[in-house]
């Protein structure tokens, strides 16, 4: 398989070298598209990670600069780093590709991604150096700060989390959100919500850092403030792991009942594995064992589940059915049927 992939890529490269005149750009793009199809086919045929990694490396070595560069280098970090544990190799490869980029737009996008890639690899010094460079250039965005914050959380560097939350705070407002997303047409109300959500994101991470630094009462106040402004999913669950962090803070304070209330929505409505494990553990602590957990969790889910407003749709026979009439019965909604 690897030899076959290499032959395709070499043939495409020769096609580029052999063409000239007005048709050069079209031929180059055609060769890139042909080579990229090899990778697509590997995914379609559920090939091994080794085969996908080999094809991705060979493509990027042949064509370091294309519309596929960013996505494929991200794949390198997945296959080399997360799957094979070779984070140093992933970083080295990415930096080699970066050195070959000439298109300023691709290079700028690549550099923005490097902050996150460095963070995933645990390359803290490189991550911070990139963020510092953006700060000096005046190009750093809220998302760049938040990438550093999230990776600092994974590194359990709580002082760094708080430092970058403070740095990001001036960008947590509607005006900066609009400036960073100029192509989004939004009402003033939507922009204000986006700015408040950024404040909530920072409160969640900063409060979790405060929890781990021993300021549990202060962190509980922070989580409560975040809960008032952070965006929620369509089932009403606050984003950015707010409930999970909040529940863990209650556990560290010794308030098991409070922790259960926070874990329950993510565990029983969303189905988050971490929240489910934490909720089961908290239930056992509160009740002396896990006996009765299944019954309790079922009742709890019904108690906290967001109720859907009544609506009316035709059934398979065309008869109109009101949802309120069907409450309490197992009902299948076929959303994807063609009309």
C-alpha angles and dihedrals in degrees: 000000000000092000090050092051091049092051091053093049093046091049090051091049092051089050089058094047092047098050127083143158125045096336096060099101093046091048092048092051091046090053091049091049091049092050092046091053087066090063092045090053091052090055092044090052093045093240122185122278088246092058092046092049092048092051092046093050092047092048094050092046090052096039110020092166119053141105087278097055099096096045094046095048086052087055089052090058090050097048099034097033113028097028103033100024092232097132093152089054091050092051093046092050093048092050091050091053090047091056090059098051115111102165105094093210094052091043092052092049090047092052091051089054092048091072090062095039091052089049093051089051092051090242093144097167092052091046093052092044090056091048090049090052091053090048091053091047091048091235101109115125133202089255091056091054091046092051089056090047094052093048091046087055090053088049089048090231095148096175089055091049091055093044093055094042086059091047092050096047095086088059094051097097141092096257094055091044090055092047092051094046103038094156093061113093104212137163119243088254092055092047090050090051090051091051091049090048089056089053089050092050090055093046091054094052096038091049091050089052090050089051091055091045090057101258095119098153090051091048092051089055089049093051090050090052091048090051090062096056111022120105119256134213121249089268092053101257115142115238135239095046092288095151094046094051090043092051092049090052090053089050091052088051090051095246100132095169091052090049092052091054091055097043095047101075095050092040100044104027104030096029095227108176096214092049091046092053091046092048093050090049092049091048090052091050092050095045103031093246143017092263110132094014095126093054093043094048092050092053091044092052092053090048096053101032114117111248116234118229116247117271138169129228136163117259125222090282093050096253114137115246127193116217093221090063091053097049111129093027128097104259128183117208111201099203097165100055113123117245 
